[in-house]
Structures are given as structure tokens and as C-alpha cells.
Amino acid sequence: MTEAAISINQLCKTYEDGKKALDNVSFDVRRGEIFGLLGPNGAGKSTLINILSGMVSKTSGSASIWGFDIDQDHRNAKASIGIVPQEIVFDPFFTPAESLEVVAGLYGIKKSERRTMELLRAVHLDDKADAYSRTLSGGMKRRLLVAKAMVHSPPILVLDEPTAGVDIELRQQLWEYVEELNKSGVTIVLTTHYLEEAENLCDRIAIINHGQLIALKTTPELVGMAREKLVELTLDRDISEESDAVSFADDQFLKAEVVGPRTLAVTYNMDQTNAGGVMRSVQKRGYEIVDVTTREADLEDVFLNLTRKAA
Ligand SMILES: Nc1ncnc2c1ncn2[C@@H]1O[C@H](COP(=O)(O)OP(=O)(O)OP(=O)(O)O)[C@@H](O)[C@H]1O
């Protein structure tokens, strides 16, 4: 049996003030995958990651990292994971090279086995090796954090909102590096608010909301859950009568909205009808259709639907 990279079992966390941040969460992250942990603000993502890193103590349940229980085999569990924190924390008086050397020292890595320059090159910071960290841009600081998390060559890298405040080009570079790491065998767990990034990068995605796991599926399965489609019709004349739009809504469509004087947006479920059905319904009321656009649901729609239902 191949062991999971991370195994989480009935994990609960209630903070001292009574706030229940995790409510009986169980799931596995498989070895070698890119796993996305999504959820709205305050869902419990950071709490979960902080429990794995040992920064927050759990209330009940269990978790193991690379087969090592976080309570019983704390040292090995910690050695198996590298965490890129949400907040930028670093010592402004160290250079990037020194920062990595300090971390390597903390992990007891021999000087001959350190990979300081290799890591800096990987995150495109080799030309800044000897600059003061305080002179680095926000994006550079974040990339330095990724390098710091990889100093002890852990088999799992966890990135908690790694691209918040990072511009598009740097985000792209960061993801390229993350994908390279993954290809070399590193299991990746990331939390992000950028659903598009999760959709492009992740093999599987878990969604948590109010401390509960509400979905865990492969990315295509999750996107496939979106059975809603939107068709926007431009008609030959103004949709003057309010009753026209309302009656479209009666035709088993999920929503019919007048979005412009001559434009009608209809949302329907692909299992119930199709764009042809929508157009027939409009034509039946005496309108000619001048233009049609359709939009497929994406991960964002699924995410909103699931979190709305669970609210
Ligand atoms: N130290 C704490 N004491 C009390 N409540 C806390 C503490 N840390 C977090 N919480 C609460 O627990 C819940 C989960 O927070 P958490 O930071 O894990 O969510 P999150 O999904 O990471 O959100 P975000 O995306 O905003 O970081 C929130 O309601 C939060 O206010």
C-alpha cells in the first residue's frame, strides 16, 4: 500500500474563545500530486496548515505527514514538510544567502550538503544572494520564503496563499517553479483564492467552508459539477414589458434577467434544456434573435454554488 503524503483524520480545532475553526475534517493528500485547498476567508485553511506545521495545537483527531504521526513522531513529521507561510516573515538584516544558511543550520544540514545557490537560482534570486533582504521587492521576498521552505529538501511543500500581492509575471514564475518541483517528485499542497490558478495547477481540490470539508474531487470532476450554462441573447427590439422577462423565467430556466434594453441573460441547467430551448422560448414570444453568446461554468461557479449551499 502506498502511504498518503498527508493523512488527516477527524481533525477538530476550537480556539480558546470558543470559535470552531475545524469541524471533523478528514482527507488524504496523495504522494506526488498537486493538491488545492480552497475555501472562503475564515474557512479554516490556515488553521489546518498551522496544525500540520506544529504552530497550532489541534483539539482532537489525528494527522500524519509522510506516514509520521504529528504527535508521536513530531520530528520526522516536521522534517517531511516545508511550509511557505501566508505572511512575509524574515530577518531584514540577513541577505537571502545568509537566510538560507541559517535555516540549513537549524535543520542541522552539513555545510557540504547545503544547496543555497541552487535554491536561489531556482527562485531567480541568485543575483540577489548578497543583497539585504529588506531591499527585496514583495515578490522576491515571497520567492525567498519558498526557497527557505525547501532548504531541508522535504518531500512535501505547502504554500499558504503564496501569490497574494504578487504580480502576474512573478506568479507565473512561482508556479513554473512549483510545477518543476512537482515533476521532480515533490508533493504540493496549496491554498489560494485564485480559483483559476487552482484549476490550472491542481490534480485534486478540496473545498472547506465553515471548518467543514464540503467537496474533494479531481479538478475535472469538480468543474464537471457545474451543470449551469449561461446564454445571453440580443433581441431585435427593446424588451419593454417586465412580464416578458418574468415569463421566460417560468420556462424551467434557473434565471432570466434583462441585462440591457435588448439583452436577455438566461441561466439554465444542461440536464434540463439547452441553448436551443432558450432561443425557442424567446422566439415563441415574437422576438427575433440578433446575437447569441454562451458561457460555460468554471471552477468559480462551482465554488460559489457549493459554499452558498453550505452557508
Ligand atoms: N488564534 C485564533 N483565535 C481565535 N479564532 C481564530 C484564531 N485564528 C483563527 N481564528 C478563527 O478561526 C476561523 C478559521 O480561520 P483560518 O485563518 O484558519 O481561516 P482561513 O481559511 O485560513 O482564512 P483566510 O483565507 O482568511 O486566511 C476564522 O473564523 C478565524 O477568525
The ligand as an SDF file (V2000), in Angstrom:
LIG
                    3D

 31 33  0  0  0  0  0  0  0  0999 V2000
   -5.9460   32.4220   17.1930 N   0  0  0  0  0  0  0  0  0  0  0  0
   -7.2560   32.4230   16.9440 C   0  0  0  0  0  0  0  0  0  0  0  0
   -8.1620   32.6080   17.9310 N   0  0  0  0  0  0  0  0  0  0  0  0
   -9.4900   32.5870   17.6830 C   0  0  0  0  0  0  0  0  0  0  0  0
  -10.0380   32.3980   16.4580 N   0  0  0  0  0  0  0  0  0  0  0  0
   -9.1970   32.2310   15.4250 C   0  0  0  0  0  0  0  0  0  0  0  0
   -7.7660   32.2250   15.6110 C   0  0  0  0  0  0  0  0  0  0  0  0
   -7.1910   32.0100   14.3990 N   0  0  0  0  0  0  0  0  0  0  0  0
   -8.2100   31.8900   13.5060 C   0  0  0  0  0  0  0  0  0  0  0  0
   -9.4100   32.0140   14.1310 N   0  0  0  0  0  0  0  0  0  0  0  0
  -10.7430   31.9180   13.5260 C   0  0  0  0  0  0  0  0  0  0  0  0
  -10.9110   30.6050   13.0080 O   0  0  0  0  0  0  0  0  0  0  0  0
  -11.5740   30.6350   11.7400 C   0  0  0  0  0  0  0  0  0  0  0  0
  -10.6970   29.9910   10.6790 C   0  0  0  0  0  0  0  0  0  0  0  0
   -9.5820   30.8420   10.4360 O   0  0  0  0  0  0  0  0  0  0  0  0
   -8.4130   30.4890    9.4070 P   0  0  0  0  0  0  0  0  0  0  0  0
   -7.3860   31.5650    9.4990 O   0  0  0  0  0  0  0  0  0  0  0  0
   -7.9690   29.0930    9.6210 O   0  0  0  0  0  0  0  0  0  0  0  0
   -9.2000   30.5870    8.0350 O   0  0  0  0  0  0  0  0  0  0  0  0
   -8.6330   30.6540    6.5520 P   0  0  0  0  0  0  0  0  0  0  0  0
   -9.4880   29.7410    5.7580 O   0  0  0  0  0  0  0  0  0  0  0  0
   -7.1870   30.4170    6.5300 O   0  0  0  0  0  0  0  0  0  0  0  0
   -8.9350   32.1250    6.1240 O   0  0  0  0  0  0  0  0  0  0  0  0
   -8.0310   33.1470    5.2650 P   0  0  0  0  0  0  0  0  0  0  0  0
   -8.1810   32.7080    3.8550 O   0  0  0  0  0  0  0  0  0  0  0  0
   -8.6660   34.4540    5.5450 O   0  0  0  0  0  0  0  0  0  0  0  0
   -6.6460   33.0270    5.7850 O   0  0  0  0  0  0  0  0  0  0  0  0
  -11.8920   32.0950   11.4820 C   0  0  0  0  0  0  0  0  0  0  0  0
  -13.2030   32.3450   11.9080 O   0  0  0  0  0  0  0  0  0  0  0  0
  -10.9010   32.8420   12.3360 C   0  0  0  0  0  0  0  0  0  0  0  0
  -11.4300   34.0870   12.7330 O   0  0  0  0  0  0  0  0  0  0  0  0
  1  2  1  0
  2  3  1  0
  2  7  2  0
  3  4  2  0
  4  5  1  0
  5  6  2  0
  6  7  1  0
  6 10  1  0
  7  8  1  0
  8  9  2  0
  9 10  1  0
 10 11  1  0
 11 12  1  0
 11 30  1  0
 12 13  1  0
 13 14  1  0
 13 28  1  0
 14 15  1  0
 15 16  1  0
 16 17  2  0
 16 18  1  0
 16 19  1  0
 19 20  1  0
 20 21  2  0
 20 22  1  0
 20 23  1  0
 23 24  1  0
 24 25  2  0
 24 26  1  0
 24 27  1  0
 28 29  1  0
 28 30  1  0
 30 31  1  0
M  END
$$$$
